[in-house]
Amino acid sequence: MNQEVNSHMDMKAIGEQIRQHRKVRGLTQEELAKESGLSTMSIRRYESGERIAPQSALIKIAKALGV
């Protein structure tokens, strides 16, 4: 149970970092999706912590955000 809580917190923290970097770049979720080659729905779910972003998606997002 404790690991599940930590995992959920990690998902939220990663999602918040994506959102913060996206906003600093002045991008919408749609623009980040286009630049990263991911769907807008995936970006929304990663940012909200609803879905765990696989490493491949995190790399695409990081490249699109320049981080």
C-alpha positions as CSV (number, residue, x, y, z in Angstrom):
1,M,0.0,0.0,0.0
2,N,2.7,2.5,0.9
3,Q,4.5,1.8,-2.4
4,E,1.3,2.5,-4.2
5,V,0.9,5.9,-2.4
6,N,4.5,6.8,-3.2
7,S,4.0,5.8,-6.9
8,H,0.9,8.0,-7.1
9,M,2.9,10.9,-5.5
10,D,5.7,10.4,-8.0
11,M,3.2,10.5,-10.9
12,K,1.8,13.7,-9.6
13,A,5.2,15.3,-9.1
14,I,6.4,14.3,-12.6
15,G,3.1,15.6,-14.1
16,E,3.5,18.9,-12.3
17,Q,7.1,19.3,-13.6
18,I,5.9,18.7,-17.2
19,R,3.1,21.3,-16.7
20,Q,5.6,23.9,-15.2
21,H,8.1,23.5,-18.0
22,R,5.4,23.6,-20.6
23,K,4.0,26.8,-19.2
24,V,7.5,28.4,-18.9
25,R,7.9,27.7,-22.7
26,G,4.5,29.2,-23.3
27,L,3.1,26.1,-24.8
28,T,-0.4,24.7,-24.7
29,Q,-1.0,21.0,-24.1
30,E,-1.9,20.7,-27.8
31,E,1.3,22.4,-28.9
32,L,3.4,20.2,-26.6
33,A,1.6,17.1,-27.9
34,K,2.4,18.2,-31.5
35,E,6.1,19.0,-30.8
36,S,6.6,15.7,-28.9
37,G,4.6,13.5,-31.3
38,L,2.3,12.4,-28.5
39,S,-1.5,12.8,-28.2
40,T,-3.0,15.8,-26.4
41,M,-4.9,13.3,-24.2
42,S,-1.7,11.6,-23.2
43,I,-0.1,15.0,-22.2
44,R,-3.3,15.8,-20.1
45,R,-3.1,12.4,-18.4
46,Y,0.6,12.7,-17.6
47,E,0.2,16.2,-16.3
48,S,-2.7,15.2,-14.1
49,G,-0.9,12.1,-12.8
50,E,-3.8,10.0,-14.1
51,R,-1.4,8.0,-16.2
52,I,2.3,7.0,-15.8
53,A,4.4,8.3,-18.7
54,P,6.7,5.6,-20.1
55,Q,10.3,6.5,-20.4
56,S,10.0,6.8,-24.2
57,A,7.3,9.5,-23.7
58,L,9.3,11.3,-21.0
59,I,12.2,11.5,-23.4
60,K,10.0,12.9,-26.2
61,I,8.5,15.5,-23.8
62,A,11.9,16.5,-22.4
63,K,13.2,17.0,-26.0
64,A,10.1,19.1,-26.9
65,L,10.6,21.2,-23.8
66,G,14.3,21.6,-24.2
67,V,15.2,20.1,-20.8
